[in-house]
Amino acid sequence: MRSYYAYKINMAAGDSTSMQGKLIVFRVYKNTEKQTTNSLTTLNRFVQKFYGQDTTNHGGKYKHHRKGLLEDIPHIKLIRGVIIVRETDLEKILNFLNTYNAETWTRDITLTPEDEKTLTNEP
């Protein structure tokens, strides 16, 4: 029990052994009421290129996977439009989001031990 409390105290004091990460919040459209067929196509393309997508053709006869940007970047998706990444991957993601004119907000965060394992690809 003592180590748990010591960990919590060190986290509150800003322990320098904790890994830092970036929280990215994004929204692709500022005005969702004016979505047209063209804007929905753009949104679908964004999802394919950002997250990746499995697709089928000819009634499921041919299956194909379109690789997305986040498949090569360790990340944690919290909810729609909110992800946690390493500081080193921030610029690459922001550049991609800017190509779709997304509104973005970023914050520095201290990662939990579980988040550190996920973002460093440790088992």
N, C-alpha and C positions, 0 to 999 in steps of 0.2 A: 504494500500500500504506500509506503514511503516514496518509492520511486515515481509513482503516479503523481503524487502531490508535488514532488520536486520538478517533474516535467512541466506541470501546469504553471508553477511559479516561474520557471525558466522561460516558458513561452510568453508569459505576461511581461517579463522583464526584457524581452527582446533578445533571447539567447542567440548568439551569433552562430551556433552550430546548426540551426534550423535552415533548411533550404528555402529560398525565396522563389515565388512564382508570380505569374501574371493572371489576373482575372480579366477576361474580355467579354463585354456585353455588346451585342450588335443587333441592329434592325436593318433589314434590307430596304424597306420602303418607309418613307416618312408619312405618306398619305395612302392608307390601305383602302379607302373608300373608292378610289378611282382606279381600281385594278381592271385592266382590260385583258383580252386574250393575249396580246403581245407581252404585257407585263407578267402574266402567269407563266408564259413560256420562258421568260427570262428568269423567273423565280425557280422553275424546274431545272433549268440549266445551272443555276447557282448551286442548288442542292446536289446535283450530280457531280459537279466539279469540286465542291467543298467537302461533302461527306462521302461521296461514292454512292453507287446504286447498282442493284442487280436488275437487269432487263431481260425480257423474253420477246421473241419474234415468232410470227406464224403460229399463234395459239399455243405457245410454250414449247415449240419444237426446238428452237435455238435459244440457248441461255448464254448471257454475256454479262460480265461485271465491268462496270466503268469505275476506274480507280479515282478516288478523291484525294484532295490535298491532305486532309487530316489522317488519312490511313498511314502516312509515312511519318507523322508527327505525334509523339505521345501527348495525349490530352485527356481531360476529364470533362465530359459534357454534363452539366448540372441540370439545365432545363433548356427549352428552345431559346437559342440566341445567347447562351451563357456558357463559356468554356474556361477551363484553367489550363495554362500551358507553362512551359519553362520560359525563362527570360530570353534565352537564345533563339527561341522560335517565334517570338512576338512580331518582329519586323516582317517576316515572310507572310504571316497570317494577315497582318494589317494591310500589306500591299495587295493581297488578294481581295480583301473586303473593299478596299478603295476602288478596285476596278468595277465593282457593282454599286458604287456610290452608297455604301452602307453607312449608317450612323454608327459610330463606335465609341465606347467608353472603356478605359483600362484602369486597373488599380493594382498596386503592389500588394501581395498577400504573403503570409507565412504559411507554408505547407504543413499539413499533418504528416505523421510517419506513413500512413497509408497512401496519401497523395504522392509523397516522395517516391515510394516504391512503384507506383503506377507511372509516374513521369520519367523515372530512370530505367524502366523496363526490368525491374528486379522481380524475381519470382516470390 
